[in-house]
């Protein structure tokens, strides 16, 4: 809710500038050029999505909790 209120109060010209500034500062802190940072970010996003679709489906919280409970009961 606070984010929505903040978004409405920030002028339209300030938000793109802040995003670009944050991107530049992140690229500087990682000591890499901005285009490389963008492409690296795209690569990391693709890897995370691939992981979520392959392994992440089997690691659902409820299913995992059920498996852990079953193992715990078997140990007693």
C-alpha positions as CSV (number, residue, x, y, z in Angstrom):
1,X,0.0,0.0,0.0
2,X,2.8,2.4,0.8
3,X,4.5,1.6,-2.5
4,X,1.4,2.5,-4.4
5,X,1.1,5.8,-2.5
6,X,4.8,6.5,-3.2
7,X,4.3,5.7,-6.8
8,X,1.5,8.1,-7.2
9,X,3.4,11.0,-5.5
10,X,6.6,10.6,-7.6
11,X,6.6,12.6,-10.8
12,X,6.7,10.7,-14.0
13,X,10.0,12.1,-15.0
14,X,11.7,11.2,-11.7
15,X,11.0,7.4,-11.8
16,X,12.8,6.6,-15.0
17,X,15.8,8.7,-13.9
18,X,16.0,6.9,-10.6
19,X,15.9,3.5,-12.3
20,X,18.6,4.5,-14.7
21,X,20.7,5.9,-11.8
22,X,20.3,2.7,-9.8
23,X,21.3,0.7,-12.9
24,X,24.4,2.8,-13.4
25,X,25.4,2.5,-9.7
26,X,24.9,-1.2,-9.7
27,X,27.0,-1.6,-12.9
28,X,29.7,0.6,-11.3
29,X,29.7,-1.4,-8.1
30,X,30.0,-4.6,-10.0
31,X,32.7,-3.0,-12.1
32,X,31.1,-3.9,-15.5
33,X,29.6,-1.9,-18.3
34,X,25.8,-1.3,-18.4
35,X,25.1,-3.4,-21.5
36,X,27.0,-6.3,-20.1
37,X,25.0,-6.0,-16.8
38,X,21.7,-6.0,-18.7
39,X,22.6,-9.1,-20.7
40,X,23.9,-10.8,-17.6
41,X,20.6,-10.0,-15.8
42,X,18.7,-11.5,-18.8
43,X,20.8,-14.7,-18.5
44,X,20.3,-15.0,-14.8
45,X,16.6,-14.5,-15.2
46,X,16.4,-17.2,-17.9
47,X,18.4,-19.6,-15.6
48,X,16.1,-18.9,-12.6
49,X,13.0,-19.5,-14.7
50,X,14.4,-22.7,-16.1
51,X,15.2,-23.9,-12.5
52,X,11.7,-23.0,-11.3
53,X,10.1,-24.9,-14.1
54,X,12.2,-28.0,-13.7
55,X,13.2,-28.5,-10.1
56,X,11.1,-25.8,-8.4
57,X,7.8,-27.6,-9.2
58,X,8.8,-30.6,-7.1
59,X,9.8,-28.3,-4.2
60,X,6.4,-27.0,-3.4
61,X,6.1,-26.0,0.3
62,X,3.1,-28.2,1.0
63,X,4.5,-31.2,-0.8
64,X,7.8,-30.8,0.9
65,X,6.2,-30.5,4.3
66,X,4.3,-33.7,3.7
67,X,7.5,-35.5,2.8
68,X,9.3,-34.2,5.8
69,X,6.4,-35.2,8.1
70,X,6.4,-38.7,6.6
71,X,10.2,-39.1,7.1
72,X,9.9,-37.7,10.6
73,X,7.2,-40.3,11.4
74,X,9.3,-43.1,10.0
75,X,12.2,-42.1,12.3
76,X,10.2,-42.4,15.5
